[in-house]
């Protein structure tokens, strides 16, 4: 194989064209080989053998260990013309092993299997490790989620703190701006005092007064808004107190309702116990009824089997009768065709006789004329004799044919009469069989309807009896749920009352804080009044005399201004705290209202559930009573049906005895030599009104029929002759 491959390589390399002058001879073999490979690649795509070699050399399954590309010698660095094709003339591979050996690879299959087993084991171990690590990773995920939730909570807390800090910053900025204004005004005033400007002419004093007035107006507006908020809070408090009273009343009503529910549940448990006892008794009676039903079903199945057998027999007889009817209809059609042929032959005969006579008369006249001639007398005589003989022979033939036709018509008429009589008897038998079949089918349908009704009633009774204990258990569970809901509602009411009390205490604390704020605001107002009075006094003193003027040091003035600013700050802080407290109180109030509404809704739902449970319990009791009544009715119906079946069984015994009597009578008549079909007709035509005809009697009357007579061969011959005659005439 290696030699063949080397030959292929030499052939393919020799077929390459000479290298182009552009190639550098000093370049290595690797570049030349790359060029050759690039030119060979598009040719290998069109060659099926090379593609198979490539697939084998790719080491897909780990069979080949060495590279499959054979090395080319240095002298084979030639380019291939792309228009030329390369043909692989090597022999195909004998086997995969040969191909692997040819490309330099050897396979140890046992070691390969061992390696695959080891790999599978490694994969299994890795799988087990992964399964063991899965719960650890799940725990890590849960911990990460917990940490995430904590971080989110901390984020929310930091956001709240940021908002609070922003508010404090805004307040500090406002205070800083106010302090800057005060300091600027104080500096202006100091400069004015140094310059010797009076209070009336000083701009700083006027600006101080305006600032004080603006602050006073702002504080007054805030006071008014706080008073409005206080009034609304008082109203809401009153409403909450009223709602608390209403909720307490409703809670008492709910407690009373829960007590009533407990009483009803006790009653229902008593009824459940009684219902269970009734169900057990009903189950026992139902088992008895099922046994009786099984007996009745077995009897009915036997009866239906017998009826089906009789139906099959009657259907087979019907099929035979239908076949006979079809045969009779065919005979009728043939008779009609033969009668039409007879009439046509008669008409032809009637037309043929006068024409023949007229021809004979003409022939006689011609003979007379010929006799008048003396030369041809002997020839004319011989011709006339011959013609007379022919006419006589034809007349005899016609007479024979007429006689044959008369005989055929007579035989056909007799056969027609016989077939009409047999048809009438068959029709009567068909009518009787159809009547019996229809009655049997009606009885079968009635029996099937009764069976279906009984099965449906039994199924409904089974389902209801099965569902009764489950429904009772569901109702008890619903009652327990209603109890638990009532208890939870009472607990929620207690919580709501506690929350209302807490809201009241918080509202009272808010009122106390508001009163303190009001007092502080009043103190600030008093300080402002004092400062205004002092300013007025200073102005008056300046107007009156310079000696009466009270001079204040700058330090005292700064201390007074600081106190005023601190009082304003404190008032603002108190107002903000009061507003926050009001907001918290509103939130708690809305939460308590929502909880109260939810508790009211739950109480209503529980009441509705209680009503539904009581209604279901009443319905279950009614259903149980109805089931008992239906069971009683079913028992009575079964007893009546049993009695009816016994009566029918006794009547069947009588009919069987009558049937045997009639059979023996018919057999005796057959022995004497009378026609059995006439006996069957006599039996069916004059029925006894007191007698019940069974299917077996009708079957006997149908089966005991006269064997059908074969067609005679004579009419066929006559028909054949008549057709021949008609063809010869045409």
C-alpha positions as CSV (number, residue, x, y, z in Angstrom):
1,X,0.0,0.0,0.0
2,X,2.9,2.4,0.8
3,X,4.4,1.7,-2.6
4,X,1.1,2.5,-4.4
5,X,0.8,5.8,-2.5
6,X,4.3,6.7,-3.4
7,X,3.5,5.9,-7.0
8,X,0.4,8.1,-6.8
9,X,2.4,11.0,-5.4
10,X,5.1,10.7,-8.2
11,X,2.4,10.6,-10.9
12,X,0.6,13.6,-9.4
13,X,3.9,15.5,-9.1
14,X,5.0,14.7,-12.6
15,X,1.7,15.9,-14.0
16,X,2.3,19.3,-12.5
17,X,3.5,22.0,-14.9
18,X,7.0,23.6,-14.7
19,X,7.5,26.3,-12.0
20,X,7.1,29.9,-13.0
21,X,10.2,32.1,-13.3
22,X,8.9,34.3,-10.5
23,X,9.6,31.7,-7.8
24,X,12.8,32.2,-5.9
25,X,15.1,29.1,-5.9
26,X,16.8,30.1,-2.7
27,X,13.5,29.8,-0.7
28,X,12.9,26.8,1.5
29,X,11.0,23.7,0.8
30,X,8.2,24.7,3.2
31,X,7.1,27.6,1.0
32,X,7.1,25.5,-2.1
33,X,5.1,22.8,-0.3
34,X,2.6,25.4,0.8
35,X,2.1,26.6,-2.8
36,X,1.6,23.0,-4.0
37,X,-1.0,22.3,-1.2
38,X,-2.9,25.5,-2.0
39,X,-3.2,24.4,-5.6
40,X,-4.1,20.8,-4.7
41,X,-6.8,21.7,-2.2
42,X,-9.5,22.7,-4.8
43,X,-8.8,19.5,-6.7
44,X,-9.2,17.2,-3.7
45,X,-12.7,18.6,-3.1
46,X,-13.9,17.0,-6.4
47,X,-12.3,13.6,-5.7
48,X,-14.3,11.2,-3.6
49,X,-11.3,8.9,-2.7
50,X,-9.2,11.8,-1.4
51,X,-12.1,13.0,0.8
52,X,-12.4,9.6,2.3
53,X,-8.7,9.6,3.0
54,X,-9.0,13.0,4.7
55,X,-11.9,11.8,6.9
56,X,-9.8,8.8,8.0
57,X,-6.8,10.9,8.7
58,X,-8.5,13.5,10.8
59,X,-8.2,11.3,13.9
60,X,-11.9,11.9,14.8
61,X,-12.3,8.9,17.2
62,X,-8.7,8.8,18.3
63,X,-7.6,5.9,16.1
64,X,-4.7,7.6,14.2
65,X,-1.9,9.0,16.1
66,X,0.4,10.3,13.4
67,X,-0.1,12.9,10.7
68,X,-1.6,11.7,7.4
69,X,0.1,14.2,5.0
70,X,3.0,12.5,3.2
71,X,6.1,14.6,2.7
72,X,7.0,15.6,-0.8
73,X,10.6,15.6,-2.0
74,X,12.5,18.9,-2.7
75,X,12.4,18.3,-6.5
76,X,8.5,18.2,-6.5
77,X,8.0,21.9,-5.9
78,X,5.8,22.5,-9.0
79,X,2.5,24.3,-9.4
80,X,-0.7,22.7,-10.8
81,X,-2.7,24.2,-13.6
82,X,-6.2,24.9,-12.2
83,X,-7.8,23.9,-15.5
84,X,-6.3,20.4,-15.2
85,X,-7.8,17.6,-13.0
86,X,-6.1,15.0,-10.9
87,X,-7.2,11.4,-11.1
88,X,-6.6,9.0,-8.2
89,X,-5.9,5.6,-9.7
90,X,-5.1,3.9,-6.4
91,X,-6.9,0.8,-5.2
92,X,-9.6,1.4,-2.5
93,X,-9.1,0.5,1.1
94,X,-9.7,-3.0,2.2
95,X,-10.7,-2.1,5.8
96,X,-10.4,0.6,8.4
97,X,-7.5,-1.2,9.9
98,X,-5.6,-1.1,6.6
99,X,-6.3,2.6,6.2
100,X,-5.1,3.3,9.8
101,X,-1.9,1.3,9.3
102,X,-1.3,3.0,6.0
103,X,-1.4,6.5,7.6
104,X,1.0,5.4,10.3
105,X,-1.4,4.8,13.2
106,X,-2.1,1.7,15.3
107,X,-5.0,1.1,17.6
108,X,-5.1,-0.9,20.8
109,X,-8.9,-1.4,21.3
110,X,-8.6,-2.8,24.8
111,X,-6.6,0.1,26.1
112,X,-9.1,2.4,24.2
113,X,-12.0,0.8,26.1
114,X,-10.2,1.1,29.4
115,X,-9.5,4.7,28.7
116,X,-13.2,5.3,27.9
117,X,-14.2,3.6,31.2
118,X,-11.8,5.8,33.1
119,X,-13.1,8.9,31.4
120,X,-16.7,7.8,32.3
121,X,-15.6,7.3,35.9
122,X,-14.0,10.7,36.0
123,X,-17.1,12.3,34.6
124,X,-19.2,10.5,37.2
125,X,-16.9,11.7,40.0
126,X,-17.1,15.3,38.6
127,X,-20.9,14.9,38.6
128,X,-21.0,13.8,42.2
129,X,-18.7,16.7,43.2
130,X,-21.0,19.1,41.3
131,X,-24.1,17.6,43.1
132,X,-22.3,18.0,46.4
133,X,-21.3,21.6,45.6
134,X,-24.9,22.6,44.5
135,X,-26.3,23.0,48.0
136,X,-23.2,25.0,49.1
137,X,-23.7,27.3,46.1
138,X,-27.4,27.5,47.0
139,X,-26.5,28.5,50.5
140,X,-24.1,31.1,49.2
141,X,-26.8,32.5,46.9
142,X,-29.2,32.7,49.9
143,X,-26.6,34.5,52.0
144,X,-25.9,36.8,49.1
145,X,-29.6,37.6,48.9
146,X,-29.8,38.2,52.6
147,X,-26.8,40.5,52.4
148,X,-28.4,42.2,49.4
149,X,-31.6,42.8,51.4
150,X,-29.5,44.2,54.4
151,X,-27.6,46.5,52.0
152,X,-30.9,47.7,50.6
153,X,-32.2,48.4,54.1
154,X,-29.1,50.2,55.0
155,X,-29.4,52.2,51.7
156,X,-32.9,53.2,52.6
157,X,-31.7,54.2,56.1
158,X,-28.9,56.3,54.6
159,X,-31.3,57.9,52.2
160,X,-33.6,58.9,55.1
161,X,-30.6,60.2,57.0
162,X,-29.5,62.1,53.9
163,X,-32.9,63.7,53.6
164,X,-32.8,64.7,57.3
165,X,-29.3,66.1,56.9
166,X,-30.5,68.0,53.8
167,X,-33.3,69.5,55.9
168,X,-30.9,70.4,58.7
169,X,-28.6,71.9,56.1
170,X,-31.4,74.1,54.7
171,X,-32.3,75.2,58.2
172,X,-28.6,75.9,59.0
173,X,-28.3,77.9,55.7
174,X,-31.4,79.9,56.6
175,X,-30.1,80.6,60.1
176,X,-26.7,81.5,58.6
177,X,-28.3,83.9,56.2
178,X,-30.3,85.4,59.0
179,X,-27.2,85.7,61.2
180,X,-25.3,87.3,58.3
181,X,-28.1,89.8,57.9
182,X,-28.0,90.5,61.6
183,X,-24.3,90.9,61.7
184,X,-24.3,93.2,58.6
185,X,-27.0,95.3,60.1
186,X,-25.2,95.4,63.5
187,X,-22.0,96.5,61.7
188,X,-23.9,99.2,59.8
189,X,-25.4,100.4,63.1
190,X,-22.0,100.5,64.8
191,X,-20.7,102.5,61.9
192,X,-23.7,104.8,62.1
193,X,-23.2,105.2,65.9
194,X,-19.5,106.0,65.3
195,X,-20.5,108.5,62.7
196,X,-23.0,110.0,65.1
197,X,-26.2,109.2,63.1
198,X,-29.4,109.2,65.1
199,X,-31.8,106.3,65.3
200,X,-34.4,108.1,63.2
201,X,-32.0,108.7,60.3
202,X,-30.2,105.3,60.7
203,X,-30.9,102.8,57.9
204,X,-29.7,99.8,60.0
205,X,-32.3,100.4,62.6
206,X,-35.1,100.6,60.0
207,X,-33.9,97.4,58.3
208,X,-33.7,95.7,61.7
209,X,-37.3,96.7,62.4
210,X,-38.4,95.4,58.9
211,X,-36.5,92.1,59.4
212,X,-38.1,91.7,62.9
213,X,-41.5,92.4,61.4
214,X,-41.0,89.9,58.6
215,X,-39.9,87.3,61.0
216,X,-42.8,88.1,63.2
217,X,-45.2,87.7,60.3
218,X,-43.6,84.4,59.3
219,X,-43.9,83.1,62.9
220,X,-47.5,84.3,63.0
221,X,-48.3,82.4,59.8
222,X,-46.6,79.3,61.0
223,X,-48.6,79.6,64.3
224,X,-51.8,79.9,62.4
225,X,-51.0,76.8,60.2
226,X,-50.1,74.9,63.3
227,X,-53.4,75.9,65.0
228,X,-55.2,74.7,61.8
229,X,-53.3,71.4,61.9
230,X,-54.1,71.1,65.6
231,X,-57.8,71.6,65.0
232,X,-57.7,69.0,62.2
233,X,-55.8,66.6,64.5
234,X,-58.4,67.1,67.2
235,X,-61.2,66.4,64.8
236,X,-59.5,63.3,63.5
237,X,-58.9,62.2,67.1
238,X,-62.6,62.5,67.8
239,X,-63.4,60.6,64.7
240,X,-60.9,57.9,65.7
241,X,-62.5,57.7,69.1
242,X,-65.9,57.3,67.5
243,X,-64.6,54.6,65.1
244,X,-62.9,52.9,68.0
245,X,-66.3,52.7,69.8
246,X,-67.9,51.4,66.6
247,X,-65.1,48.9,66.1
248,X,-65.5,47.7,69.8
249,X,-69.3,47.3,69.2
250,X,-68.6,45.4,66.0
251,X,-66.0,43.2,67.8
252,X,-68.6,42.4,70.4
253,X,-71.0,41.5,67.6
254,X,-68.3,39.4,66.0
255,X,-67.7,37.6,69.3
256,X,-71.4,36.9,69.6
257,X,-71.5,35.7,66.0
258,X,-68.5,33.5,66.6
259,X,-70.3,32.0,69.7
260,X,-73.4,31.4,67.5
261,X,-71.1,29.8,64.9
262,X,-69.7,27.5,67.6
263,X,-73.2,26.5,68.5
264,X,-74.1,25.8,64.9
265,X,-70.8,23.9,64.5
266,X,-71.7,21.8,67.5
267,X,-75.1,21.1,65.9
268,X,-73.5,20.3,62.6
269,X,-71.1,17.9,64.3
270,X,-74.1,16.1,65.9
271,X,-75.8,16.0,62.5
272,X,-72.6,14.8,61.0
273,X,-72.4,11.9,63.4
274,X,-76.1,11.0,62.7
275,X,-75.4,11.4,59.0
276,X,-72.4,9.1,59.3
277,X,-74.6,6.5,61.0
278,X,-77.2,7.0,58.2
279,X,-74.5,6.6,55.6
280,X,-73.3,3.4,57.1
281,X,-76.8,2.0,57.2
282,X,-77.3,3.3,53.6
283,X,-74.0,1.6,52.6
284,X,-75.2,-1.7,54.1
285,X,-78.5,-1.4,52.3
286,X,-76.7,-0.4,49.1
287,X,-74.5,-3.5,49.3
288,X,-77.7,-5.6,49.5
289,X,-79.2,-3.6,46.6
290,X,-76.0,-4.2,44.6
291,X,-76.2,-7.9,45.1
292,X,-79.8,-7.8,44.0
293,X,-78.8,-5.7,41.1
294,X,-76.1,-8.1,40.0
295,X,-78.6,-10.9,40.1
296,X,-81.0,-8.9,38.0
297,X,-78.2,-7.9,35.6
298,X,-77.2,-11.5,35.1
299,X,-80.8,-12.4,34.4
300,X,-81.1,-9.5,32.0
301,X,-77.9,-10.5,30.2
302,X,-79.2,-14.0,29.7
303,X,-82.4,-12.6,28.4
304,X,-80.6,-10.2,26.1
305,X,-78.4,-13.0,24.9
306,X,-81.4,-15.1,24.0
307,X,-83.1,-12.2,22.3
308,X,-79.9,-11.5,20.3
309,X,-79.8,-15.1,19.2
310,X,-83.4,-14.9,18.1
311,X,-82.7,-11.6,16.3
312,X,-79.8,-13.1,14.4
313,X,-82.0,-16.1,13.3
314,X,-84.8,-13.8,12.2
315,X,-82.3,-11.6,10.3
316,X,-80.9,-14.6,8.5
317,X,-84.4,-15.7,7.5
318,X,-85.1,-12.2,6.4
319,X,-82.0,-12.3,4.2
320,X,-83.1,-15.6,2.6
321,X,-86.6,-14.1,2.0
322,X,-85.1,-11.1,0.4
323,X,-83.0,-13.3,-1.9
324,X,-86.1,-15.2,-2.9
325,X,-87.9,-12.0,-3.6
326,X,-85.1,-10.8,-5.8
327,X,-85.3,-14.2,-7.7
328,X,-89.1,-13.8,-8.1
329,X,-88.6,-10.2,-9.4
330,X,-86.1,-11.5,-12.0
331,X,-88.7,-14.2,-13.1
332,X,-91.3,-11.5,-13.4
333,X,-89.0,-9.4,-15.7
334,X,-88.3,-12.5,-17.8
335,X,-92.0,-13.3,-18.0
336,X,-92.7,-9.8,-19.2
337,X,-90.0,-10.0,-21.9
338,X,-91.3,-13.4,-23.0
339,X,-94.9,-12.2,-23.2
340,X,-93.8,-9.2,-25.3
341,X,-91.9,-11.6,-27.6
342,X,-95.1,-13.8,-27.9
343,X,-97.2,-10.9,-28.8
344,X,-94.7,-9.7,-31.4
345,X,-94.6,-13.2,-32.9
346,X,-98.4,-13.3,-33.1
347,X,-98.4,-10.0,-34.9
348,X,-95.7,-11.2,-37.3
349,X,-97.7,-14.4,-37.9
350,X,-100.9,-12.4,-38.6
351,X,-99.0,-10.2,-41.0
352,X,-97.1,-13.1,-42.6
353,X,-100.2,-15.3,-43.5
354,X,-102.0,-12.8,-45.8
355,X,-98.8,-11.8,-47.5
356,X,-97.9,-15.5,-48.1
357,X,-101.5,-16.1,-49.5
358,X,-101.2,-13.1,-51.9
359,X,-97.8,-14.3,-53.1
360,X,-99.2,-17.8,-53.7
361,X,-102.2,-16.3,-55.7
362,X,-99.8,-14.3,-57.8
363,X,-97.7,-17.4,-58.4
364,X,-100.9,-19.4,-59.5
365,X,-101.8,-16.6,-61.9
366,X,-98.4,-16.6,-63.4
367,X,-98.5,-20.4,-63.8
368,X,-101.8,-20.0,-65.6
369,X,-100.4,-17.5,-67.9
370,X,-97.4,-19.8,-68.5
371,X,-99.7,-22.8,-69.1
372,X,-101.3,-20.8,-71.9
373,X,-98.0,-20.9,-73.7
374,X,-97.5,-24.4,-75.2
375,X,-93.7,-24.3,-75.4
376,X,-93.0,-24.1,-71.6
377,X,-95.8,-26.1,-70.1
378,X,-93.8,-28.9,-68.7
379,X,-91.2,-26.5,-67.1
380,X,-93.9,-24.4,-65.6
381,X,-95.7,-27.5,-64.2
382,X,-92.5,-28.7,-62.5
383,X,-91.8,-25.3,-61.1
384,X,-95.3,-24.9,-59.8
385,X,-95.2,-28.3,-58.1
386,X,-91.9,-27.5,-56.5
387,X,-93.3,-24.1,-55.2
388,X,-96.4,-25.8,-53.9
389,X,-94.3,-28.3,-52.0
390,X,-92.2,-25.5,-50.5
391,X,-95.4,-23.5,-49.5
392,X,-96.9,-26.6,-47.9
393,X,-93.6,-27.2,-46.0
394,X,-93.5,-23.6,-44.9
395,X,-97.1,-23.7,-43.7
396,X,-96.5,-26.9,-41.7
397,X,-93.4,-25.2,-40.2
398,X,-95.5,-22.2,-39.3
399,X,-98.2,-24.4,-37.8
400,X,-95.6,-26.3,-35.7
401,X,-94.1,-23.0,-34.5
402,X,-97.5,-21.7,-33.5
403,X,-98.3,-24.9,-31.6
404,X,-94.9,-24.7,-29.9
405,X,-95.5,-21.1,-29.0
406,X,-99.0,-21.9,-27.6
407,X,-97.5,-24.7,-25.5
408,X,-94.8,-22.3,-24.2
409,X,-97.4,-19.7,-23.4
410,X,-99.5,-22.2,-21.5
411,X,-96.5,-23.4,-19.5
412,X,-95.4,-19.9,-18.8
413,X,-98.9,-19.0,-17.6
414,X,-98.9,-21.9,-15.3
415,X,-95.5,-21.0,-13.9
416,X,-96.6,-17.4,-13.5
417,X,-99.6,-18.5,-11.5
418,X,-97.5,-20.7,-9.3
419,X,-94.9,-18.0,-8.7
420,X,-97.6,-15.4,-7.9
421,X,-99.1,-17.7,-5.3
422,X,-95.6,-18.3,-3.8
423,X,-95.0,-14.6,-3.9
424,X,-98.2,-13.9,-2.0
425,X,-97.3,-16.5,0.7
426,X,-93.7,-15.0,0.9
427,X,-95.1,-11.5,1.3
428,X,-97.4,-12.6,4.1
429,X,-94.5,-14.4,5.8
430,X,-92.4,-11.3,5.4
431,X,-95.1,-9.1,7.0
432,X,-95.3,-11.5,10.0
433,X,-91.5,-11.6,10.4
434,X,-91.3,-7.8,10.1
435,X,-94.0,-7.5,12.8
436,X,-92.2,-9.9,15.1
437,X,-88.8,-8.3,14.5
438,X,-90.2,-4.8,15.2
439,X,-91.8,-6.1,18.4
440,X,-88.6,-7.7,19.4
441,X,-86.6,-4.6,18.6
442,X,-89.0,-2.5,20.7
443,X,-88.7,-4.9,23.6
444,X,-84.9,-4.8,23.3
445,X,-84.9,-1.0,23.2
446,X,-87.2,-0.9,26.2
447,X,-84.9,-3.2,28.1
448,X,-81.8,-1.2,27.1
449,X,-83.5,2.0,28.2
450,X,-84.5,0.5,31.6
451,X,-80.9,-0.8,32.0
452,X,-79.4,2.6,31.2
453,X,-81.8,4.3,33.7
454,X,-80.9,1.8,36.4
455,X,-77.2,2.2,35.7
456,X,-77.5,6.0,35.8
457,X,-79.5,5.9,39.0
458,X,-76.9,3.6,40.5
459,X,-74.0,5.8,39.4
460,X,-75.7,8.9,40.8
461,X,-76.5,7.1,44.1
462,X,-72.9,5.8,44.3
463,X,-71.4,9.3,43.6
464,X,-73.7,11.0,46.1
465,X,-73.0,8.4,48.8
466,X,-69.3,8.8,48.2
467,X,-69.4,12.5,48.2
468,X,-71.6,12.8,51.3
469,X,-68.9,12.1,53.9
470,X,-66.4,14.3,52.0
471,X,-68.9,17.1,51.9
472,X,-69.6,16.8,55.6
473,X,-65.8,16.8,56.4
474,X,-65.5,19.9,54.2
475,X,-68.2,21.6,56.1
476,X,-66.6,20.8,59.4
477,X,-63.3,22.2,58.1
478,X,-65.1,25.3,56.9
479,X,-66.7,25.7,60.3
480,X,-63.3,25.4,62.0
481,X,-61.9,27.9,59.5
482,X,-64.7,30.3,60.3
483,X,-63.9,29.9,64.1
484,X,-60.2,30.6,63.5
485,X,-61.1,33.6,61.3
486,X,-63.4,34.9,64.0
487,X,-60.7,34.5,66.6
488,X,-58.2,36.2,64.4
489,X,-60.7,39.0,63.8
490,X,-61.2,39.5,67.5
491,X,-57.4,39.6,68.0
492,X,-57.1,42.1,65.2
493,X,-59.8,44.2,66.8
494,X,-57.8,44.1,70.1
495,X,-54.7,45.2,68.2
496,X,-56.6,48.0,66.5
497,X,-57.9,49.2,69.9
498,X,-54.3,49.2,71.2
499,X,-53.2,51.1,68.1
500,X,-56.0,53.6,68.7
501,X,-54.9,54.1,72.3
502,X,-51.3,54.6,71.1
503,X,-52.5,57.1,68.5
504,X,-54.4,58.9,71.3
505,X,-51.3,59.1,73.5
506,X,-49.2,60.3,70.6
507,X,-51.9,62.9,69.8
508,X,-51.9,64.1,73.5
509,X,-48.1,64.2,73.4
510,X,-48.3,66.2,70.2
511,X,-50.8,68.6,71.9
512,X,-48.4,69.1,74.8
513,X,-45.5,69.8,72.4
514,X,-47.7,72.2,70.5
515,X,-48.6,74.0,73.7
516,X,-44.9,74.2,74.5
517,X,-44.2,75.6,71.1
518,X,-47.0,78.1,71.5
519,X,-45.6,79.2,74.8
520,X,-42.2,79.6,73.2
521,X,-43.7,81.6,70.3
522,X,-45.5,83.8,72.9
523,X,-42.1,84.3,74.6
524,X,-40.6,85.2,71.3
525,X,-43.4,87.7,70.7
526,X,-42.9,89.2,74.1
527,X,-39.2,89.5,73.5
528,X,-40.0,91.2,70.2
529,X,-42.4,93.5,71.9
530,X,-39.7,94.3,74.5
531,X,-37.2,95.0,71.7
532,X,-39.7,97.2,69.9
533,X,-40.5,99.0,73.1
534,X,-36.8,99.5,73.7
535,X,-36.3,100.9,70.2
536,X,-39.3,103.2,70.8
537,X,-37.9,104.3,74.1
538,X,-34.5,104.9,72.5
539,X,-36.2,107.0,69.8
540,X,-38.2,109.0,72.3
541,X,-35.2,109.5,74.5
542,X,-33.3,110.8,71.5
543,X,-36.1,113.1,70.7
544,X,-36.5,114.4,74.3
545,X,-32.9,114.8,75.3
546,X,-29.6,113.3,74.8
547,X,-29.0,113.0,78.6
548,X,-31.9,110.6,79.1
549,X,-30.6,108.2,76.4
550,X,-29.7,104.7,77.5
551,X,-26.4,103.6,75.9
552,X,-25.8,99.8,75.5
553,X,-22.6,98.2,74.9
554,X,-22.0,96.3,71.7
555,X,-21.5,93.0,73.6
556,X,-24.9,93.4,75.3
557,X,-26.5,94.2,71.9
558,X,-24.8,91.1,70.3
559,X,-26.0,89.0,73.3
560,X,-29.6,90.2,72.9
561,X,-29.5,89.6,69.1
562,X,-28.1,86.1,69.7
563,X,-30.8,85.3,72.2
564,X,-33.5,86.5,69.7
565,X,-31.9,84.4,67.0
566,X,-31.8,81.4,69.3
567,X,-35.4,81.9,70.3
568,X,-36.3,82.0,66.6
569,X,-34.3,78.8,65.9
570,X,-35.9,77.0,68.8
571,X,-39.3,78.1,67.6
572,X,-38.6,76.9,64.1
573,X,-37.2,73.6,65.4
574,X,-40.3,73.1,67.5
575,X,-42.6,73.9,64.6
576,X,-40.7,71.3,62.4
577,X,-40.9,68.6,65.1
578,X,-44.6,69.3,65.5
579,X,-45.2,69.0,61.7
580,X,-43.2,65.7,61.7
581,X,-45.3,64.4,64.7
582,X,-48.5,65.4,62.9
583,X,-47.4,63.5,59.8
584,X,-46.5,60.4,61.8
585,X,-49.9,60.6,63.6
586,X,-51.7,60.8,60.2
587,X,-49.8,57.8,58.9
588,X,-50.6,55.7,62.0
589,X,-54.2,56.8,61.7
590,X,-54.4,55.8,58.0
591,X,-52.8,52.4,58.9
592,X,-55.2,51.8,61.7
593,X,-58.1,52.7,59.4
594,X,-56.9,50.3,56.7
595,X,-56.5,47.6,59.3
596,X,-60.0,48.3,60.6
597,X,-61.5,48.1,57.0
598,X,-59.6,44.9,56.4
599,X,-60.9,43.4,59.6
600,X,-64.5,44.5,58.7
601,X,-64.1,42.8,55.3
602,X,-62.8,39.6,56.8
603,X,-65.7,39.5,59.3
604,X,-68.1,40.0,56.4
605,X,-66.4,37.2,54.4
606,X,-66.5,34.9,57.4
607,X,-70.1,35.6,57.9
608,X,-70.8,34.8,54.3
609,X,-68.7,31.6,54.6
610,X,-70.7,30.6,57.6
611,X,-73.9,31.1,55.8
612,X,-72.6,29.1,52.8
613,X,-71.5,26.3,55.2
614,X,-74.9,26.2,56.9
615,X,-76.6,26.2,53.5
616,X,-74.4,23.4,52.3
617,X,-75.1,21.4,55.5
618,X,-78.8,21.8,54.9
619,X,-78.4,20.8,51.3
620,X,-76.4,17.7,52.4
621,X,-79.1,16.7,54.8
622,X,-81.8,17.2,52.1
623,X,-79.7,15.2,49.6
624,X,-79.3,12.4,52.2
625,X,-83.0,12.3,52.7
626,X,-83.6,12.3,48.9
627,X,-81.1,9.5,48.5
628,X,-82.9,7.4,51.1
629,X,-86.1,8.0,49.3
630,X,-84.6,7.0,46.0
631,X,-83.1,3.9,47.5
632,X,-86.5,2.9,48.8
633,X,-88.1,3.6,45.4
634,X,-85.4,1.6,43.7
635,X,-86.0,-1.4,46.1
636,X,-89.7,-1.3,45.3
637,X,-89.0,-1.1,41.6
638,X,-86.6,-4.0,41.8
639,X,-89.2,-6.1,43.7
640,X,-91.8,-5.2,41.1
641,X,-89.4,-6.1,38.2
642,X,-88.6,-9.4,39.9
643,X,-92.2,-10.2,40.1
644,X,-92.7,-9.3,36.5
645,X,-89.7,-11.4,35.5
646,X,-91.1,-14.4,37.4
647,X,-94.5,-13.9,35.7
648,X,-92.8,-13.7,32.2
649,X,-90.8,-16.8,33.0
650,X,-94.0,-18.7,33.9
651,X,-95.6,-17.4,30.7
652,X,-92.5,-18.5,28.7
653,X,-92.9,-22.0,30.0
654,X,-96.6,-22.1,28.8
655,X,-95.6,-20.8,25.3
656,X,-92.9,-23.5,25.0
657,X,-95.5,-26.2,25.7
658,X,-97.9,-24.7,23.0
659,X,-95.0,-24.5,20.6
660,X,-94.2,-28.2,21.0
661,X,-97.9,-29.0,20.4
662,X,-98.0,-27.0,17.2
663,X,-94.7,-28.6,16.0
664,X,-96.1,-32.1,16.5
665,X,-99.2,-31.2,14.7
666,X,-97.3,-29.9,11.7
667,X,-95.0,-32.9,11.6
668,X,-98.1,-35.2,11.5
669,X,-99.5,-33.3,8.7
670,X,-96.3,-33.5,6.7
671,X,-96.3,-37.3,7.0
672,X,-99.8,-37.5,5.7
673,X,-98.6,-35.7,2.5
674,X,-100.1,-32.2,2.7
675,X,-98.3,-29.0,1.7
676,X,-96.3,-27.5,4.7
677,X,-96.4,-24.0,3.2
678,X,-100.3,-24.1,3.2
679,X,-100.2,-25.2,6.9
680,X,-97.9,-22.3,7.8
681,X,-100.3,-19.9,5.9
682,X,-103.3,-21.4,7.7
683,X,-101.6,-20.9,11.1
684,X,-100.5,-17.4,10.3
685,X,-103.8,-16.3,8.6
686,X,-106.1,-17.3,11.4
687,X,-104.2,-16.5,14.6
688,X,-105.7,-17.2,18.0
689,X,-106.2,-13.9,19.9
690,X,-105.5,-15.6,23.3
691,X,-102.2,-17.1,22.1
692,X,-98.7,-15.3,22.2
693,X,-96.7,-16.2,19.1
694,X,-93.0,-16.6,19.7
695,X,-90.1,-16.1,17.4
696,X,-89.4,-19.8,17.2
697,X,-92.9,-20.4,15.8
698,X,-92.3,-17.8,13.0
699,X,-88.9,-19.4,12.3
700,X,-90.6,-22.8,12.0
701,X,-93.2,-21.4,9.6
702,X,-90.5,-19.8,7.5
703,X,-88.1,-22.8,7.5
704,X,-90.8,-25.4,6.8
705,X,-91.2,-24.1,3.3
706,X,-91.7,-26.1,0.2
707,X,-88.5,-26.7,-1.8
708,X,-88.3,-24.5,-4.9
709,X,-89.1,-26.2,-8.2
710,X,-86.5,-26.1,-11.0
711,X,-87.1,-24.4,-14.3
712,X,-88.1,-26.7,-17.2
713,X,-85.8,-26.9,-20.3
714,X,-88.7,-26.8,-22.8
715,X,-89.5,-23.0,-22.6
716,X,-85.8,-22.3,-23.2
717,X,-85.8,-24.2,-26.4
718,X,-89.0,-22.4,-27.6
719,X,-87.4,-19.0,-26.8
720,X,-84.3,-20.0,-28.7
721,X,-86.3,-21.0,-31.8
722,X,-88.4,-17.8,-31.6
723,X,-85.2,-15.6,-31.5
724,X,-83.8,-17.6,-34.5
725,X,-87.0,-17.0,-36.4
726,X,-87.0,-13.3,-35.7
727,X,-83.4,-13.0,-36.9
728,X,-84.2,-14.9,-40.1
729,X,-87.1,-12.6,-40.8
730,X,-85.0,-9.5,-40.2
